[in-house]
């Protein structure tokens, strides 16, 4: 993730990356990015530090959604990914750029986009991740057109799908039955 953030900031001299961070981890993350900058010839630690904002966590989902709506683009945390953040970001009409890995934990956003029939925010490698993130941040018309396609089907296919409840119910029934045999 560090390399992606660094390359995005290198290619976009006006770019700023905001990272939600618990108060307890602020110093650790600040020092980590400072160390990355110290080992990099592209940035001075002061320059990089000025362009990476460590934002305190919000006090609820509505405040979080307002924060997401202020961003041009959300970077899906790699290699972990995020499900709740993706749903909140899409509800806030903010695209999430994702680079799916091999593990399930990094494929939730990918799965959401595939369910919606959208692939413009799915990267296949780090270079493409950076390219898509920069395009989404810089090209407002393209970003809004892609988000309009998402908004047109998100409620029906992602947010209010009775099939999801049925699938979860079936899964939990199977899990309970299997647990009884162990």
C-alpha positions as a Markdown table, in Angstrom:
| # | Residue | x | y | z |
|---|---|---|---|---|
| 1 | Unk | 0.0 | 0.0 | 0.0 |
| 2 | Unk | 2.9 | 2.4 | 0.8 |
| 3 | Unk | 4.2 | 2.1 | -2.8 |
| 4 | Unk | 0.7 | 2.8 | -4.2 |
| 5 | Unk | 0.3 | 5.9 | -2.0 |
| 6 | Unk | 3.8 | 7.1 | -2.8 |
| 7 | Unk | 3.3 | 6.7 | -6.6 |
| 8 | Unk | -0.1 | 8.5 | -6.5 |
| 9 | Unk | 1.4 | 11.4 | -4.6 |
| 10 | Unk | 4.5 | 11.4 | -6.9 |
| 11 | Unk | 2.3 | 11.6 | -10.0 |
| 12 | Unk | -0.2 | 14.1 | -8.6 |
| 13 | Unk | 1.7 | 17.0 | -7.0 |
| 14 | Unk | -1.6 | 18.4 | -5.6 |
| 15 | Unk | -2.8 | 15.1 | -4.3 |
| 16 | Unk | -3.5 | 14.5 | -0.6 |
| 17 | Unk | -4.1 | 11.1 | 1.0 |
| 18 | Unk | -6.2 | 11.0 | 4.2 |
| 19 | Unk | -5.9 | 7.9 | 6.3 |
| 20 | Unk | -8.4 | 7.2 | 9.2 |
| 21 | Unk | -6.3 | 6.3 | 12.2 |
| 22 | Unk | -7.1 | 5.6 | 15.8 |
| 23 | Unk | -5.4 | 8.1 | 18.2 |
| 24 | Unk | -3.2 | 5.3 | 19.6 |
| 25 | Unk | -1.7 | 4.6 | 16.2 |
| 26 | Unk | -1.1 | 8.1 | 15.0 |
| 27 | Unk | 2.5 | 8.4 | 16.1 |
| 28 | Unk | 3.3 | 4.9 | 14.8 |
| 29 | Unk | 1.8 | 5.7 | 11.3 |
| 30 | Unk | 3.3 | 9.1 | 11.2 |
| 31 | Unk | 6.8 | 7.7 | 11.9 |
| 32 | Unk | 6.2 | 4.9 | 9.4 |
| 33 | Unk | 5.5 | 7.3 | 6.6 |
| 34 | Unk | 8.3 | 9.5 | 7.7 |
| 35 | Unk | 10.7 | 6.6 | 7.5 |
| 36 | Unk | 9.4 | 5.6 | 4.0 |
| 37 | Unk | 10.0 | 9.2 | 2.9 |
| 38 | Unk | 13.5 | 9.2 | 4.4 |
| 39 | Unk | 14.4 | 6.2 | 2.3 |
| 40 | Unk | 12.9 | 7.6 | -0.9 |
| 41 | Unk | 14.6 | 10.1 | -3.2 |
| 42 | Unk | 11.3 | 11.3 | -4.6 |
| 43 | Unk | 10.1 | 13.0 | -1.5 |
| 44 | Unk | 11.4 | 14.8 | 1.5 |
| 45 | Unk | 9.8 | 13.6 | 4.8 |
| 46 | Unk | 8.4 | 17.1 | 5.3 |
| 47 | Unk | 6.8 | 17.1 | 1.8 |
| 48 | Unk | 5.3 | 13.6 | 2.2 |
| 49 | Unk | 4.1 | 14.4 | 5.7 |
| 50 | Unk | 2.3 | 17.5 | 4.5 |
| 51 | Unk | 0.4 | 15.4 | 1.9 |
| 52 | Unk | -0.6 | 12.4 | 4.1 |
| 53 | Unk | -3.3 | 13.4 | 6.7 |
| 54 | Unk | -3.9 | 11.1 | 9.6 |
| 55 | Unk | -7.6 | 11.7 | 10.4 |
| 56 | Unk | -9.1 | 10.6 | 13.7 |
| 57 | Unk | -11.8 | 7.9 | 13.4 |
| 58 | Unk | -15.4 | 9.2 | 13.2 |
| 59 | Unk | -18.1 | 8.9 | 15.8 |
| 60 | Unk | -20.6 | 6.9 | 13.7 |
| 61 | Unk | -21.6 | 5.7 | 10.3 |
| 62 | Unk | -23.3 | 9.0 | 9.2 |
| 63 | Unk | -20.2 | 11.1 | 10.1 |
| 64 | Unk | -18.1 | 8.4 | 8.4 |
| 65 | Unk | -20.2 | 8.6 | 5.2 |
| 66 | Unk | -20.0 | 12.4 | 5.2 |
| 67 | Unk | -16.2 | 12.1 | 5.4 |
| 68 | Unk | -16.2 | 9.6 | 2.5 |
| 69 | Unk | -18.4 | 11.9 | 0.4 |
| 70 | Unk | -15.7 | 14.6 | 0.7 |
| 71 | Unk | -13.1 | 12.4 | -1.0 |
| 72 | Unk | -12.7 | 12.2 | -4.8 |
| 73 | Unk | -11.7 | 8.6 | -4.5 |
| 74 | Unk | -11.2 | 5.9 | -1.8 |
| 75 | Unk | -8.3 | 3.5 | -2.0 |
| 76 | Unk | -9.3 | 0.0 | -1.0 |
| 77 | Unk | -6.7 | -1.0 | 1.6 |
| 78 | Unk | -4.4 | -3.5 | 0.1 |
| 79 | Unk | -4.0 | -6.5 | 0.6 |
| 80 | Unk | -6.9 | -6.5 | 3.1 |
| 81 | Unk | -9.7 | -4.6 | 1.4 |
| 82 | Unk | -12.9 | -3.5 | 3.0 |
| 83 | Unk | -16.5 | -4.4 | 2.8 |
| 84 | Unk | -18.3 | -2.0 | 5.1 |
| 85 | Unk | -16.1 | 1.0 | 3.9 |
| 86 | Unk | -16.9 | 0.0 | 0.3 |
| 87 | Unk | -20.7 | 0.0 | 0.9 |
| 88 | Unk | -20.5 | 3.3 | 2.8 |
| 89 | Unk | -18.4 | 4.9 | 0.0 |
| 90 | Unk | -20.7 | 3.7 | -2.7 |
| 91 | Unk | -23.7 | 5.1 | -0.7 |
| 92 | Unk | -21.7 | 8.3 | -0.5 |
| 93 | Unk | -21.2 | 8.3 | -4.3 |
| 94 | Unk | -17.5 | 8.0 | -4.0 |
| 95 | Unk | -15.6 | 5.3 | -6.0 |
| 96 | Unk | -13.4 | 2.7 | -4.3 |
| 97 | Unk | -10.3 | 1.7 | -6.3 |
| 98 | Unk | -9.5 | -1.9 | -5.7 |
| 99 | Unk | -6.7 | -4.4 | -6.5 |
| 100 | Unk | -8.1 | -7.8 | -5.6 |
| 101 | Unk | -5.7 | -10.4 | -4.3 |
| 102 | Unk | -6.0 | -14.2 | -3.9 |
| 103 | Unk | -7.5 | -14.1 | -0.4 |
| 104 | Unk | -11.2 | -13.6 | 0.2 |
| 105 | Unk | -10.4 | -10.6 | 2.5 |
| 106 | Unk | -9.1 | -8.6 | -0.5 |
| 107 | Unk | -11.9 | -9.4 | -2.9 |
| 108 | Unk | -15.0 | -7.9 | -1.3 |
| 109 | Unk | -14.9 | -4.7 | -3.3 |
| 110 | Unk | -14.1 | -6.7 | -6.4 |
| 111 | Unk | -17.2 | -8.8 | -5.7 |
| 112 | Unk | -19.4 | -5.8 | -5.2 |
| 113 | Unk | -18.3 | -4.3 | -8.6 |
| 114 | Unk | -18.8 | -7.7 | -10.4 |
| 115 | Unk | -22.3 | -7.9 | -8.9 |
| 116 | Unk | -23.0 | -4.5 | -10.3 |
| 117 | Unk | -21.4 | -5.3 | -13.7 |
| 118 | Unk | -18.8 | -2.5 | -13.2 |
| 119 | Unk | -15.1 | -3.0 | -13.7 |
| 120 | Unk | -13.6 | 0.4 | -14.3 |
| 121 | Unk | -12.5 | 0.7 | -10.7 |
| 122 | Unk | -10.9 | -2.7 | -10.6 |
| 123 | Unk | -7.1 | -2.8 | -11.1 |
| 124 | Unk | -5.0 | -5.9 | -12.1 |
| 125 | Unk | -1.7 | -4.6 | -10.8 |
| 126 | Unk | -0.1 | -1.8 | -8.9 |
| 127 | Unk | 0.5 | 0.4 | -11.9 |
| 128 | Unk | -3.1 | 0.1 | -13.0 |
| 129 | Unk | -4.3 | 0.8 | -9.4 |
| 130 | Unk | -2.4 | 4.1 | -9.5 |
| 131 | Unk | -3.6 | 4.9 | -13.0 |
| 132 | Unk | -7.3 | 4.3 | -12.1 |
| 133 | Unk | -7.0 | 6.2 | -8.8 |
| 134 | Unk | -5.4 | 9.2 | -10.6 |
| 135 | Unk | -8.0 | 9.2 | -13.4 |
| 136 | Unk | -10.9 | 9.0 | -10.9 |
| 137 | Unk | -9.4 | 11.9 | -8.9 |
| 138 | Unk | -8.7 | 14.1 | -11.9 |
| 139 | Unk | -11.5 | 13.3 | -14.4 |
| 140 | Unk | -14.6 | 14.4 | -12.6 |
| 141 | Unk | -16.9 | 13.7 | -15.6 |
| 142 | Unk | -15.6 | 10.1 | -16.0 |
| 143 | Unk | -15.9 | 9.5 | -12.3 |
| 144 | Unk | -19.5 | 10.8 | -12.1 |
| 145 | Unk | -20.5 | 8.8 | -15.2 |
| 146 | Unk | -19.1 | 5.6 | -13.7 |
| 147 | Unk | -20.7 | 6.4 | -10.3 |
| 148 | Unk | -24.1 | 7.0 | -12.0 |
| 149 | Unk | -24.0 | 3.5 | -13.4 |
| 150 | Unk | -23.2 | 2.2 | -9.9 |
| 151 | Unk | -26.0 | 4.2 | -8.3 |
| 152 | Unk | -28.5 | 3.0 | -10.9 |
| 153 | Unk | -28.2 | -0.6 | -9.7 |
| 154 | Unk | -26.6 | -0.5 | -6.2 |
| 155 | Unk | -29.8 | -0.4 | -4.2 |
| 156 | Unk | -31.3 | -3.3 | -6.1 |
| 157 | Unk | -28.2 | -5.4 | -6.4 |
| 158 | Unk | -26.2 | -4.6 | -3.3 |
| 159 | Unk | -28.1 | -2.8 | -0.6 |
| 160 | Unk | -31.5 | -4.4 | -0.5 |
| 161 | Unk | -31.2 | -7.9 | -1.8 |
| 162 | Unk | -33.5 | -10.5 | -0.3 |
| 163 | Unk | -31.2 | -13.2 | -1.8 |
| 164 | Unk | -28.4 | -12.1 | 0.5 |
| 165 | Unk | -30.5 | -12.8 | 3.6 |
| 166 | Unk | -31.5 | -16.2 | 2.3 |
| 167 | Unk | -27.8 | -17.1 | 1.5 |
| 168 | Unk | -26.7 | -16.0 | 4.9 |
| 169 | Unk | -29.5 | -18.0 | 6.6 |
| 170 | Unk | -28.6 | -21.1 | 4.6 |
| 171 | Unk | -24.9 | -20.7 | 5.4 |
| 172 | Unk | -25.6 | -20.3 | 9.1 |
| 173 | Unk | -27.9 | -23.3 | 9.1 |
| 174 | Unk | -25.2 | -25.4 | 7.5 |
| 175 | Unk | -22.5 | -24.0 | 9.8 |
| 176 | Unk | -24.6 | -24.9 | 12.9 |
| 177 | Unk | -25.3 | -28.4 | 11.6 |
| 178 | Unk | -21.6 | -29.0 | 10.9 |
| 179 | Unk | -20.6 | -27.6 | 14.3 |
| 180 | Unk | -22.8 | -30.2 | 16.0 |
| 181 | Unk | -20.9 | -33.0 | 14.3 |
| 182 | Unk | -17.5 | -31.8 | 15.4 |
